[in-house]
Amino acid sequence: MQSLLPPSPNNLTSPAFRLARLAPTRLPVFKCAYRSDSVHFPNGVGSSRADWQSSCAILASNVVSQQPHTPSDKSGTADHVASVNGHKTSVDLDIVPIEKLEDDKSSSPPPPPRALTITDYSPAPMHGSQLRVAYQGVPGAYSEAAAGKAYPKCEAIPCDQFEVAFQAVELWIADRAVLPVENSLGGSIHRNYDLLLRHRLHIVGEVQLPVHHCLLALPGVRKEYLNRVISHPQALAQCELTLTKLGLNVAREAVDDTAGAAEFVAANNLRDTAAIASARAAELYGMEILENGIQDDSSNVTRFVMLAREPIIPRTDRPFKTSIVFAHDKGTSVLFKVLSAFAFRNISLTKIESRPHRNRPIRLVSDSNEGTAKHFEYLFYVDFEASMAEVRAQNALAEVQEFTSFLRVLGSYPMDMTPWSPSRGGD
């Protein structure tokens, strides 16, 4: 699906522009109007404008990272970049002091303008007060809390499905999307991994949110009156042991999100049903907290990623993480070679996730002696602790590309380094 251009005088009446002009109060929940088909991306990286921008960004960061040259320095040559985003390059960057560009005959040259820096193009998340951030769920959802942590004072836009949040950014209705990708208890959110490949958005950051679940019911309802508990499947899984210890051997029912479960119970006046959601959801929908902190493990954390239409410029002045996805048409036999490319350069992997290849789910292997075998084809999602501005990361991806039939950089972004402590209350 192609991203639309910003509103112009010729399309001020388009639906996307009207939605983007909505007042910040009483925001509707955006719903999916259509679905995107699976997209087959060409082999390798560097085949799109976004990848070209990433390459330029890496070169720019290399220039900025160089130390100022002294007058006695005759070389004036930046370090040679072996590869950019997985591609070989022969670009050498010569940094020439600006004074040498002035006319030697001029005795008092005017002061040069202030040079642009990386920070001029890569604002920190704290600058997000004007941003519109899409999230999946309704007000009171943990994703809304994650959006507020990632971009304080932003305008949060609720969406009824994960894919709608992707589309909201692609259609310029939102500037960012904040979506969960994994939980410390429930594991990966596979739907969002699939959508990361289907859409052409870029990961520009991450945020980790401690999750504090509460058992909510209508005012006056007691636990012994309950016949069922509803919530998101992940929340139900994260509270299973505690619900059993509380004697709630009742039906569990999965819904789209935690806050939506609380909203559903309140809207339908269900006095035999409880919801697992946040304390803020209880406040928003007039519910009472029957039990506080019912997650099975107090170290319950969900990792969210921030998505944008354009990638950010990689840097080396703070810890960065890079996310990639790759595949190989000969199965998983090259996985060891791919992983060794990172191990050889002392690059730590923080996650590896495999997903069946949607376009080619089955691979057939024929042998005259053994017959035909069927194997699944897989895509591998890998997160590693290095910035694409580092030569070791560029060389690692250049080596990985030699063994893979498909490689895509999903994003190179700052790691969430905020201090963490187990949740003790609230969201």
C-alpha positions in Angstrom: 0.0 0.0 0.0 1.4 3.4 -1.0 1.6 6.3 1.4 -0.4 9.4 0.4 1.3 12.8 0.0 0.5 15.6 2.5 -2.8 17.4 1.8 -2.6 19.8 -1.0 -5.0 22.5 -2.3 -6.4 19.9 -4.7 -7.3 17.3 -2.0 -8.4 19.4 0.9 -11.7 17.6 0.9 -10.2 14.1 0.9 -11.2 11.7 3.7 -7.6 11.5 4.9 -7.4 15.3 5.2 -10.7 15.5 7.0 -9.7 12.9 9.5 -6.3 14.6 10.1 -8.2 17.8 11.0 -10.3 16.2 13.8 -10.4 18.0 17.1 -8.2 16.6 19.9 -11.2 15.9 22.1 -13.6 12.9 21.8 -11.4 11.2 19.3 -13.1 8.4 17.4 -11.6 5.0 17.2 -10.3 4.5 13.6 -11.5 1.3 12.0 -10.1 -0.7 9.2 -11.8 0.0 5.9 -9.7 -2.3 3.8 -6.9 -4.7 4.1 -3.4 -4.8 2.5 -2.4 -7.7 0.4 0.9 -9.4 1.0 3.8 -7.5 -0.7 6.8 -9.2 -2.2 9.9 -7.1 -1.8 12.8 -7.3 -4.1 16.0 -9.1 -3.2 18.4 -7.3 -0.9 18.3 -3.8 0.6 18.8 -0.4 -1.0 16.0 -0.7 -3.5 13.8 2.1 -2.2 13.9 5.8 -1.5 13.8 5.1 2.3 16.9 2.8 2.0 18.6 5.4 0.0 17.9 8.0 2.7 19.3 5.6 5.3 22.5 5.3 3.3 22.8 9.0 3.1 22.1 9.3 6.8 24.9 6.8 7.7 27.4 8.8 5.6 26.2 12.0 7.3 26.7 10.5 10.7 30.2 9.3 9.7 31.1 12.9 8.8 29.8 14.4 12.0 31.6 11.7 14.1 35.0 12.8 12.8 37.2 14.9 15.0 38.1 18.4 13.8 41.3 18.5 11.8 44.3 20.5 13.0 46.2 22.7 10.5 49.1 20.2 10.5 46.7 17.4 9.4 47.4 16.9 5.7 45.3 13.9 5.0 41.8 15.4 5.7 40.3 12.1 4.9 37.4 10.4 6.8 37.4 6.7 7.5 36.5 4.7 4.5 33.0 3.3 4.8 33.2 -0.4 3.8 29.5 -0.9 3.3 26.3 1.1 3.7 23.1 -0.7 4.7 24.5 -3.9 3.4 26.0 -2.5 0.1 29.6 -2.0 -0.8 30.6 1.6 -1.5 33.8 3.4 -2.5 32.9 6.7 -1.0 35.6 8.5 0.9 34.6 11.6 2.8 37.2 14.4 2.8 36.5 16.9 5.6 37.9 20.3 4.6 38.0 23.1 7.2 35.7 25.8 6.1 38.4 28.4 6.5 40.3 26.8 3.5 37.3 27.5 1.3 37.5 31.3 1.9 39.4 33.5 -0.6 43.0 33.8 0.6 42.9 37.5 -0.4 40.1 38.3 2.0 41.6 39.6 5.3 38.3 39.6 7.3 35.9 36.9 6.0 32.4 36.9 7.4 31.7 34.3 10.0 30.3 31.1 8.6 26.7 30.1 9.4 26.2 27.5 12.1 26.7 24.0 10.7 23.8 21.6 10.9 24.2 18.7 13.3 22.6 15.3 13.7 20.2 16.7 16.3 18.7 19.1 13.8 17.3 16.1 12.0 16.7 13.6 14.8 14.7 15.2 17.6 14.4 13.2 20.8 11.1 11.7 21.7 10.6 14.4 24.3 10.0 16.8 21.4 6.8 15.0 20.6 4.4 17.4 22.1 2.9 18.2 18.6 2.9 14.6 17.3 -0.3 12.6 16.6 0.4 9.0 17.8 -1.7 6.1 16.8 -2.2 3.1 19.1 -4.4 0.0 19.1 -7.2 0.0 21.6 -9.4 2.4 23.4 -8.5 5.1 26.0 -7.2 3.4 29.0 -5.3 0.7 27.1 -1.6 0.0 27.9 -0.7 1.0 24.4 -2.1 4.5 25.2 0.2 4.6 28.2 3.1 3.5 26.1 2.4 6.3 23.6 2.4 8.8 26.4 5.7 7.5 27.7 7.3 7.6 24.3 5.9 11.0 23.3 4.7 13.0 26.3 1.8 15.5 25.7 1.2 13.9 22.2 -2.3 13.6 20.7 -3.1 9.9 21.1 -5.3 8.4 18.3 -7.1 5.2 19.2 -7.4 2.5 16.4 -9.5 -0.6 16.6 -6.9 -2.9 14.9 -3.1 -3.0 14.7 -3.3 -2.7 10.9 -5.3 0.5 11.2 -2.5 2.0 13.3 -0.1 1.2 10.4 -2.5 2.7 7.9 -3.0 5.9 10.0 0.7 6.7 9.7 0.9 5.8 6.0 -2.1 8.0 5.2 -0.7 11.0 7.2 -3.5 10.8 9.7 -0.9 10.2 12.4 2.8 11.0 12.7 3.8 7.9 14.7 2.4 4.6 15.8 3.3 2.9 19.1 2.6 -0.9 18.9 3.6 -3.8 21.2 5.9 -6.5 19.8 6.7 -8.7 22.8 5.9 -9.3 26.5 8.1 -10.8 29.1 5.4 -13.3 30.1 3.3 -13.8 27.0 6.0 -13.7 24.4 5.9 -12.1 20.9 2.9 -10.4 19.4 3.2 -12.2 16.1 0.6 -10.1 14.3 2.7 -7.0 14.5 5.8 -8.9 13.3 3.9 -9.9 10.2 2.6 -6.3 9.7 6.2 -4.9 10.0 7.0 -6.8 6.9 3.8 -6.0 5.0 4.1 -2.3 5.5 7.0 0.1 4.7 7.1 1.9 8.0 10.4 2.3 10.0 11.2 1.6 13.6 12.4 4.9 15.1 12.5 4.0 18.8 11.4 1.6 21.5 9.8 1.9 25.0 9.4 -0.7 27.7 6.3 -0.4 29.9 5.7 -2.3 33.2 2.2 -3.8 33.1 0.0 -3.7 36.2 -3.2 -5.7 35.7 -6.3 -5.2 37.8 -9.5 -7.3 38.1 -12.4 -4.9 37.4 -16.1 -5.2 37.9 -19.2 -3.0 38.1 -19.8 -1.2 41.4 -21.3 -3.6 44.0 -20.3 -6.8 42.2 -18.5 -9.4 44.3 -16.1 -12.1 43.1 -18.5 -14.9 44.0 -21.1 -13.4 41.5 -18.8 -13.8 38.5 -19.3 -16.3 35.8 -16.6 -15.2 33.3 -13.5 -13.0 33.0 -12.7 -11.2 29.7 -9.6 -9.4 28.5 -6.9 -9.5 25.8 -5.5 -13.0 25.3 -2.1 -11.9 26.5 -3.6 -10.4 29.7 -5.5 -13.6 30.4 -2.3 -15.7 30.0 -0.4 -13.3 32.2 -2.9 -13.7 35.1 -3.9 -17.3 34.8 -2.3 -18.6 38.0 -3.5 -15.7 40.1 -7.1 -16.1 38.9 -6.9 -19.7 39.9 -5.5 -18.8 43.4 -8.4 -16.4 43.8 -10.9 -19.2 43.2 -12.1 -17.8 39.9 -12.6 -21.1 38.1 -14.8 -19.3 35.6 -14.8 -19.0 31.8 -12.1 -16.9 30.2 -13.0 -15.0 27.1 -10.6 -13.2 24.8 -11.4 -9.7 23.3 -9.4 -7.2 21.3 -7.8 -5.3 24.1 -7.8 -4.8 27.9 -9.4 -1.4 28.1 -12.0 -2.5 25.5 -13.0 -5.3 27.9 -13.7 -2.8 30.7 -15.6 -0.6 28.3 -17.7 -3.6 27.1 -18.6 -4.7 30.7 -19.6 -1.1 31.6 -21.6 -0.4 28.4 -23.6 -3.6 28.7 -24.1 -3.5 32.5 -22.7 -7.1 32.8 -22.8 -7.8 36.5 -21.6 -11.4 36.1 -18.5 -10.5 34.1 -15.1 -9.1 35.2 -12.4 -7.5 33.1 -8.7 -7.5 33.3 -7.4 -4.0 32.6 -5.5 -1.1 34.0 -6.4 1.1 37.0 -7.0 4.0 34.6 -9.5 1.9 32.6 -11.4 1.4 35.9 -11.5 5.2 36.4 -12.5 6.0 32.8 -15.4 3.5 32.7 -16.7 3.6 36.2 -15.5 0.2 37.3 -14.3 -1.0 40.7 -11.0 -2.7 41.4 -11.7 -6.1 43.0 -8.1 -7.2 43.0 -5.0 -5.1 42.3 -1.8 -6.4 40.7 -3.1 -9.8 39.6 -0.3 -10.5 37.1 1.5 -13.8 37.8 4.9 -12.1 37.8 5.6 -8.6 39.1 8.4 -8.3 36.5 5.8 -8.1 33.7 7.0 -5.8 31.0 5.8 -5.1 27.4 8.1 -3.8 24.8 6.7 -1.3 22.3 8.2 0.1 19.1 7.6 3.5 17.6 7.0 3.6 13.9 7.3 6.5 11.4 7.2 7.0 7.7 10.9 7.9 7.4 13.9 6.4 9.3 15.9 8.4 11.7 19.6 9.1 11.3 21.7 6.5 13.1 24.1 7.8 15.7 27.0 6.5 17.8 26.8 8.8 20.8 24.3 6.6 22.6 23.3 2.9 22.6 21.4 1.9 19.5 19.5 -1.2 18.5 18.9 -2.4 14.9 16.1 -4.6 13.7 16.3 -6.7 10.5 14.4 -9.4 8.8 15.9 -12.0 6.3 15.1 -15.2 4.5 16.9 -17.8 2.4 15.4 -19.9 -0.4 17.4 -23.0 0.8 15.8 -23.2 4.3 17.4 -22.7 7.6 20.8 -24.2 6.8 22.4 -20.8 6.6 21.2 -19.6 10.0 24.5 -20.5 11.7 26.5 -18.6 9.1 24.2 -15.5 9.5 24.6 -15.6 13.3 28.3 -16.0 13.1 28.6 -12.8 11.1 27.4 -11.0 14.3 29.3 -13.2 16.8 32.6 -12.6 14.9 32.2 -8.8 15.3 31.1 -9.1 19.0 27.6 -7.8 18.2 25.1 -9.0 20.8 21.7 -10.3 19.6 18.8 -9.3 21.8 16.1 -11.2 20.0 15.5 -13.7 17.2 12.0 -14.6 16.0 11.0 -16.9 13.2 7.8 -16.7 11.2 6.5 -18.8 8.3 7.0 -17.2 4.9 3.6 -16.0 3.8 4.4 -16.1 0.1 6.2 -19.4 0.1 5.0 -21.4 3.2 6.2 -24.8 1.9 9.5 -25.9 0.4 9.7 -29.3 -1.4 12.8 -31.3 -1.4 13.1 -34.1 -4.0 15.4 -37.1 -3.8 15.2 -40.1 -6.0 16.0 -42.4 -3.1 14.0 -40.8 -0.3 11.1 -39.3 -2.2 9.8 -35.7 -1.6 10.0 -33.9 1.8 8.1 -30.9 2.8 9.6 -28.1 4.9 8.4 -24.8 6.1 10.0 -21.7 4.7 10.8 -19.1 7.4 11.5 -15.4 7.8 13.9 -14.5 10.6 13.5 -11.3 12.7 16.7 -10.3 14.5 17.4 -7.4 16.9 21.1 -6.6 17.7 22.8 -4.0 19.8 24.6 -1.8 17.3 24.0 1.3 15.3 23.9 1.3 11.5 26.4 4.2 11.8 29.0 1.7 13.0 31.2 0.1 10.4 31.0 -3.3 12.2 27.2 -3.3 11.8 27.5 -2.4 8.1 30.0 -5.1 7.5 27.9 -7.6 9.4 24.9 -6.9 7.2 27.1 -7.0 4.1 28.1 -10.6 5.1 24.6 -11.6 6.0 23.4 -10.5 2.5 25.8 -13.0 0.9 23.9 -15.9 2.5 20.3 -14.7 2.3 17.8 -14.2 -0.6 16.0 -11.4 1.2 17.3 -8.8 3.7 15.5 -5.7 5.0 16.5 -3.3 7.8 13.4 -2.5 9.7 15.1 0.3 11.7 18.1 1.5 13.6 17.0 3.4 16.7 17.9 4.4 20.3 17.5 1.8 23.0 15.2 2.4 25.9 17.7 3.0 28.7 15.3 4.3 31.4 15.7 2.7 34.8 13.3 -0.1 35.4 11.6 -1.5 38.5 8.7 -3.9 39.0 5.3 -2.4 38.7 3.8 -1.5 42.1 0.6 0.1 41.0 -1.0 2.1 38.3 -0.1 1.6 34.6 
